Amino acid sequence: SITRTVVMMWIACLILVILLGLAARRAKEPVPRGIRSALEILILFVRDEIGRKSIGPKADRVVGYLLTTFFFILTCNLLGLVPGMSTATGNISVTAGLAVVAFVMIHTGGVREHGVFGHFRNLVPHGVPLWLVPILLLVELLSMVIKPFALCIRLFANMMAGHVVILALISLVFILKIVWVAPLSVLFALFINLLEILVAFIQAYIFTMLTAQFIGMAVHPAH
């Protein structure tokens, strides 16, 4: 069904298509300017500081995915701060979908590098006693599920928390019914709302960075 969350994701995708399309039209200009300059800073940051530092020389294979994840989450987060709109990433179904895609990308990276059997063999460090292998294998199989689950809950909880605090502050005016509470509640709510702008960038960065780290761990397992 077409829910409010689905519409917000459509709007986020439309905004990204327009902005990145405009930037791409200026790709041949020798000196970046305008929207291309702003987006290029973020693109290079994700590629160099997140992708290549976490995954290594082969990071460029998944940079497209990392950029898509980063910009989609960031746009959804920022749209939630616009009056009359909602935060798509404040919906557990959306963050779960992002986590499932991350799960697929993590293990695709490991399988591409080591093959199916090699990837799952790397779950257990080499040289451990034979009796310890079943325990370590169970722990690693659990961690395969826990990692994307943690990504899902972290993004959902952080995006919901700010909105809940703002709602609680505004509700104090109606609960207490005291005149002097109103300006204080509004000021604090405004401060939290401004803080949410920073949180929007931080959460997009954290989700992308942790996903890149997990892909890097699959590509370069510890032995």
Secondary structure, DSSP 4 states (H G I P E B T S, - for coil): ---HHHHHHHHHHHHHHHHHHHHHHTTT-SS--HHHHHHHHHHHIIIIIIIIHHH-GGGGGTHHHHHHHHHHHHHHHHHTTSTT---GGGSHHHHHHHHHHHHHHHHHHHHHHHHHHHHHHTTS-TT--GGGHHHHHHHHHHHHHHHHHHHHHHHHHHHHHHHHHHHHHHHHHHHH--TTHHHHHHHHHHHHHHHHHHHHHHHHHHHHHHHHHHHHHHHS---
